[in-house]
């Protein structure tokens, strides 16, 4: 992957992930975070919850140390957040909605500027 493409991915990732690592970690500890999202056949941790932990690790990694797998995950996060924002949230009580909680697992709070 070329440096220009990596820089573009990092910029898009920074634009969609509007929660700091500590904010993501705090949210991942909540019942709301653990309740939402698609879980595998065996149940357990949701895809979004696992992604949140990975986002925290990526955000704490030096740019020079990011792997191709990190860039692939950043692209996945960018796509997820953009798709869900485009779908729009609920008409009422966005603050307490599963839609918002799912996005927050992926590092984006739609209520945050």
N, C-alpha and C positions, 0 to 999 in steps of 0.2 A: 504494500500500500504506500502510495506516495505521500510526501510531507504535506502537500496542499490538501489532499483528501482527508488526512488525519486532522489537520487544523480545522477544516470545515466541520468534521464530525464533532470535534471538541467544542466548537462554537455553538453548534445546534444543541448539543447535550447541555451546555451551560445555560442556554436559553430556556430549555424545557424543564430542567431540574432546578426548581426555585426554592428548594428546602436545603438547608445546610446539613452536613452529615449528622450533627448532634440532634437536629430536629427530626431527621428520618429515624435515627435510632430510638429516640423517645417515642415516636409514633408507633414503630414496630413492636414496642412493648405493650401497646394497648390492646384491649379486647376487640375493639373495632377493627384494628389492623389484621388481627389473626382470624377474624370472622369472615372477611370478604375475600373474594377471588376464587379462581378455579384451582381446585385441588386435584391431585392425581388419584388414581384408582384406590390407593390405600388411604386416602385422606391425608392428614398431616398438614405440612406447610404449603401454602398456596404459591403459585408461580410468582405473583406480585410481591409477596412477602420475601421470598428468596431473592427476587430482583432487588428489593430495597437494600438487603444486606450487601449485595454485590455493588450497588451504586455507591454505598458508603465506602467500600473498599477502593473503588475506582477513584472517587473524589479525593481519597487520601494517598493516592499513588502519584509519584512524580511523573510528569509527562514523558520523560525519557524512558521510564520503566513500564509504560503501558504496553500490553501485548496485543496481538491481533485479536485474541478472544475478547479483550477489554473493549476494543473498538467495535467488534461485532455486537457486544452487549449494549454499548452506547447507542448504536444504530437501532437496536430493538427497542430501547427505552424511548428514543425520539419518535419512532413510529407509533408505539403504544399511546404515548401522551397525545400526540397530534390527532390520532384517530378518535380517541375518547373525547377530546375537547371539541372536535368537529361534530360528534354526535350530539353534543349538548347535554347538559345535566337535567335534573328534575326541575319542574316548574316551581316547586315549593320545597323549603327546608333543605337547600343545597348543603348547608353547614353540617347536617347530620345524615347525609345520604351515603349509601353504599358507593355511588358513583364517585363522590369526593374521596372517600376512604380508599377506594381502589387506586385512584390517581396518586394519593399520598404514599401508598406503598411503592409506587414507581417514582417517588421523589418530587411530585408536583402537587402543590395545593392550589386549586383553582380560585380560592378566595384570597390568596396572597398576591399583592401587587408585584 
